Amino acid sequence: MIISCISVSAFAEFVLGIYNVTDEEDIPIIKQAGFNTIQTYKANPEFLSRLAKKAKEYDMKLLIYPNKIIDSEYENEARNYPIKAWYICDEPDIKHISREEMINRDNICKNTFPEHQTAFVISRGKTKIPYYDICDILMIDGYPVPSKPLESFGKKFAIAKQKLIEAGCPQKQLWAVVQIFDWKEIKLKKPRKHGRFPTKEEIRFMSYDALFNGATGLFYFTYTIKGVPLSSSKPKEWEYISEIIQELSFIGKIIDSGKEVKNIVDVKEPLKAKTYKYEGVKYIIVENPTNEIQKLPKKFFNKKFEVLFEKSSNLEDIISKNERTLQPYQVIVFKTK
């Protein structure tokens, strides 16, 4: 039996990935948007070979199925693919796949590709079957817009983080899969009547809230719907998704290469704050994880605090001028020395 828990500190690059890439020619567009990792559901070895060559050309990593590559003519070639992790299973908690089967899949992949990591995604923070110590990376998806509170996504990670501690893997990598689709456009046995595409603010909040609750990497679902890439079907949405990813690329560098330190400004619940020191500069991330307006501490209005990633660095232009409050699900990033 091979079960391992690898520390996130062993992997320097902050993961920003996107699901369901079906054409290798889309990789330059995805790279330009700021992503560094791609997932595909296609398992055909010939296609994966082309995808790997294109990914390597653009310095992109892969999250792909090993099933049809193992014991095929492509197995030796695959040892040199730019693998971030082999994708062992998609939502075993929904498909009722046993723990023993998951361990077996992990063992087969690790025996074939011992130099690579393995990963799978679950749809809940807490699962009936204890999968938590299987594979090197645990992923969690959650798509609350528009039917569930946005904060329900981040809560899954808090639950999963506790389960990892209980399983003896407190430092295991935990990746979030954030919603970038409209439920009405997804093919289901029972199509949903209600849906819409998440706003920029909603996607940004879900990304940060996952990080606040233990996520160590971020994926986004989905790039392709009904055979059409998001960059073509929703160019305006793709533009603001790209802005978010480029912002998070910078934040990821701070999280991975910097050091989390004590908050220099106290915030009262339900507000949350994290402070990181990187290259002599402190970055403070403040989020309002509720659907109600919350007061922002007055200390942030000191001129020594610069606001990042906004059209204006003037805090008064960004929040309510009269009440100095954060709007529901608002995130602000500050910079100070």
C-alpha positions in Angstrom: 0.0 0.0 0.0 1.3 3.4 -1.0 -0.2 6.4 0.8 1.7 9.6 1.1 1.1 13.1 2.3 3.5 15.6 0.7 4.0 19.1 2.2 2.9 22.0 0.1 6.2 23.7 0.8 7.9 21.2 -1.4 6.2 22.8 -4.5 7.1 26.4 -5.1 4.8 27.5 -7.9 1.4 28.5 -6.8 -1.1 26.6 -8.9 -3.6 28.5 -11.0 -5.3 25.9 -13.2 -8.3 25.6 -15.4 -10.5 22.6 -16.2 -11.6 21.0 -19.4 -9.2 22.1 -22.1 -10.1 20.2 -25.2 -7.8 21.7 -27.8 -4.0 22.2 -27.5 -4.3 25.3 -29.7 -6.1 27.0 -26.8 -3.0 26.8 -24.6 -1.5 30.2 -25.7 -4.8 32.0 -24.9 -4.9 30.3 -21.4 -1.3 31.1 -20.8 -1.8 34.8 -21.7 -4.7 34.9 -19.2 -2.3 34.0 -16.4 -3.0 30.3 -15.8 -0.1 27.9 -15.3 -1.8 24.5 -15.3 -4.5 22.9 -17.4 -6.8 19.9 -16.9 -8.6 17.8 -19.6 -11.1 15.0 -19.4 -9.8 13.5 -22.6 -7.8 10.4 -22.0 -6.8 9.5 -25.5 -3.0 9.0 -25.3 -2.4 10.5 -28.8 -4.2 13.7 -27.8 -2.5 13.9 -24.5 0.9 13.6 -26.3 0.0 16.6 -28.4 -1.3 18.4 -25.4 1.9 17.7 -23.4 4.2 19.0 -26.2 2.2 22.2 -26.5 2.1 22.6 -22.7 5.8 22.2 -22.4 6.3 24.8 -25.2 4.4 27.3 -23.1 5.8 26.3 -19.8 2.4 24.9 -18.6 1.7 22.0 -16.3 -0.8 19.2 -16.8 -3.5 17.5 -14.6 -4.5 14.5 -16.7 -5.8 10.9 -16.5 -3.2 8.2 -16.5 -5.7 5.4 -17.3 -5.0 4.9 -21.0 -1.4 5.9 -21.0 -0.3 3.2 -18.5 0.7 0.0 -20.4 0.5 1.9 -23.7 3.1 2.8 -26.3 3.0 6.4 -24.7 4.0 5.3 -21.2 7.7 6.0 -21.5 7.1 9.3 -23.3 4.7 10.3 -20.5 7.5 10.2 -17.9 8.7 13.5 -19.5 5.3 15.2 -19.7 5.1 18.5 -17.7 2.9 16.8 -15.1 1.7 18.8 -12.1 -0.3 15.7 -11.0 -2.0 12.6 -12.5 -5.8 12.9 -12.1 -6.8 9.7 -10.4 -10.5 10.2 -10.1 -13.3 12.8 -10.5 -15.7 13.1 -7.5 -15.4 9.6 -6.1 -17.8 10.7 -3.3 -20.5 11.3 -5.9 -19.7 8.1 -7.8 -19.5 6.0 -4.6 -16.0 4.7 -5.4 -14.6 2.7 -2.5 -11.5 3.6 -0.5 -9.8 0.4 -1.6 -10.4 1.2 -5.3 -9.0 4.7 -4.8 -5.9 3.3 -3.1 -5.4 0.9 -5.9 -5.6 3.6 -8.5 -3.1 5.7 -6.6 -0.7 2.7 -6.2 -0.8 1.8 -9.9 -0.1 5.4 -10.9 2.7 5.8 -8.4 4.3 2.5 -9.3 4.3 3.6 -13.0 5.2 7.2 -12.4 7.0 7.4 -9.0 8.4 10.8 -9.9 5.0 12.4 -10.2 2.2 13.5 -7.9 -1.4 12.2 -7.9 -4.6 14.1 -7.2 -8.4 13.7 -7.2 -11.4 16.0 -6.5 -14.3 15.6 -4.1 -17.5 17.6 -4.0 -17.8 17.9 -0.2 -15.5 18.9 2.6 -16.6 15.9 4.6 -17.1 12.5 2.8 -18.7 9.3 4.1 -15.7 7.3 2.8 -12.4 8.6 4.3 -10.3 9.5 1.2 -8.2 12.1 2.9 -4.8 10.3 3.2 -5.0 9.0 -0.4 -2.9 10.7 -3.2 -0.6 13.7 -2.8 -3.2 16.4 -3.5 -6.9 16.7 -2.5 -9.1 18.9 -4.6 -12.5 20.2 -3.7 -15.1 21.7 -6.1 -18.1 23.8 -5.2 -20.4 25.8 -7.4 -22.8 28.0 -5.3 -23.9 30.6 -7.8 -26.8 31.4 -7.7 -28.5 28.9 -5.3 -26.2 28.8 -2.3 -24.4 31.4 -0.1 -20.9 32.3 -1.5 -19.3 31.5 1.8 -20.5 27.9 1.6 -17.6 27.2 -0.8 -14.9 28.3 1.7 -16.5 26.4 4.5 -15.8 23.1 2.6 -12.1 23.8 2.9 -12.2 24.5 6.7 -13.9 21.1 7.1 -11.5 19.3 4.8 -8.5 20.9 6.5 -9.7 19.5 9.8 -10.2 16.1 8.2 -6.6 16.2 6.8 -5.3 16.9 10.3 -7.3 14.0 11.7 -5.9 11.8 8.9 -2.3 12.7 9.8 -1.8 14.9 6.7 -2.0 18.5 8.0 0.4 19.9 5.3 -1.2 18.1 2.4 -1.9 20.2 -0.7 -5.5 21.3 -0.9 -6.7 22.8 -4.2 -10.0 24.6 -4.8 -12.0 24.3 -8.0 -13.9 27.6 -8.4 -17.0 28.2 -10.4 -16.7 30.0 -13.7 -19.9 28.7 -15.5 -23.6 29.1 -15.7 -25.5 26.1 -14.3 -28.1 26.4 -17.1 -25.4 25.6 -19.7 -24.2 22.4 -18.0 -25.5 19.1 -19.4 -27.3 17.3 -16.5 -29.8 14.5 -16.2 -32.1 17.1 -14.7 -31.2 20.5 -16.3 -31.3 23.4 -13.9 -33.9 26.1 -14.7 -32.0 28.8 -12.7 -28.5 29.9 -13.3 -26.2 32.7 -14.3 -22.5 33.3 -14.8 -20.7 34.4 -11.6 -19.7 38.1 -11.4 -16.1 39.2 -11.2 -16.6 40.0 -7.5 -18.1 36.6 -6.8 -15.3 34.7 -8.5 -12.7 36.9 -6.8 -14.3 36.4 -3.4 -14.6 32.6 -3.8 -10.9 32.4 -4.7 -9.8 34.4 -1.7 -12.2 32.7 0.7 -10.8 29.3 -0.3 -7.3 30.5 0.5 -8.5 31.9 3.8 -9.9 28.5 4.7 -6.9 26.3 3.8 -6.7 26.0 0.0 -3.1 26.0 -1.3 -3.9 26.2 -5.0 -6.7 27.3 -7.3 -8.4 25.7 -10.3 -11.4 27.0 -12.2 -14.3 25.1 -13.9 -14.7 25.2 -16.8 -12.9 26.4 -19.9 -15.0 24.5 -22.5 -18.8 24.1 -22.5 -20.6 22.4 -25.4 -17.4 22.3 -27.4 -16.9 26.1 -27.2 -14.0 27.7 -25.2 -14.9 30.3 -22.7 -12.6 32.9 -24.3 -14.8 32.7 -27.4 -18.3 32.2 -25.9 -17.9 34.8 -23.1 -15.1 37.3 -24.0 -16.2 39.9 -21.4 -16.3 37.3 -18.6 -13.0 35.9 -19.9 -11.4 39.3 -19.6 -12.3 39.8 -16.0 -11.4 36.2 -15.2 -7.9 37.0 -16.6 -7.7 40.0 -14.4 -8.5 37.9 -11.3 -5.9 35.2 -12.3 -3.2 37.8 -12.9 -3.9 39.3 -9.5 -3.8 35.9 -7.8 -0.6 35.1 -9.6 1.0 37.9 -7.6 -0.8 37.0 -4.4 0.3 33.3 -4.9 4.0 34.4 -5.1 3.6 36.3 -1.9 1.9 33.3 -0.1 4.5 30.8 -1.4 7.7 32.9 -1.2 6.7 35.2 1.7 5.9 34.5 5.3 2.6 34.8 7.1 2.9 37.1 10.1 0.7 38.6 12.8 -1.9 41.0 11.5 -0.8 44.6 12.1 -4.4 45.7 12.2 -6.9 43.9 14.3 -10.2 43.1 12.6 -13.3 42.0 14.3 -15.4 39.0 13.3 -16.9 38.3 10.9 -14.2 40.1 8.9 -11.1 38.1 8.2 -7.5 39.2 7.6 -4.2 37.6 6.7 -0.9 39.4 6.6 2.2 38.3 4.6 5.7 39.7 4.6 7.5 39.5 1.3 10.7 41.3 0.3 10.4 43.7 3.2 6.8 44.7 2.4 3.7 43.6 4.2 0.5 42.7 2.4 -2.8 42.5 4.2 -5.8 40.8 2.7 -9.1 41.7 4.3 -12.4 39.9 3.3 -16.0 40.2 4.3 -17.3 36.6 4.2 -20.9 37.6 4.8 -23.9 38.9 2.8 -24.1 41.9 5.1 -22.2 45.2 5.2 -19.4 45.2 7.8 -17.3 48.1 9.3 -13.7 48.4 8.2 -11.2 49.3 11.0 -10.3 53.0 10.9 -6.5 52.2 11.0 -6.7 51.2 7.3 -7.4 54.8 6.4 -3.9 55.8 7.4 -1.9 57.0 4.4 0.7 54.4 4.9 -1.7 51.8 3.6 -1.9 51.5 -0.2 -4.8 49.6 -1.8 -3.8 47.2 -4.6 -5.7 45.8 -7.6 -8.3 48.5 -7.7 -8.9 51.3 -10.2 -8.1 53.8 -7.4 -5.6 53.4 -4.6 -7.8 55.8 -2.5 -9.7 53.7 -0.1 -12.5 56.3 0.1 -13.2 55.7 -3.6 -13.5 51.9 -3.1 -15.7 51.6 0.0 -18.7 53.5 1.3 -17.4 57.0 2.0 -19.9 57.8 4.8 -19.8 54.6 6.8 -16.4 53.2 5.9 -17.7 49.7 5.4 -17.0 46.7 3.3 -19.8 45.5 1.1 -21.0 41.8 1.2 -18.2 39.5 0.0 -15.8 42.3 -0.7 -12.0 41.7 -0.6 -9.4 44.4 -0.3 -5.6 43.9 -0.5 -3.4 46.5 1.3 0.3 47.1 1.0 2.5 48.8 3.6 6.1 48.8 4.8 
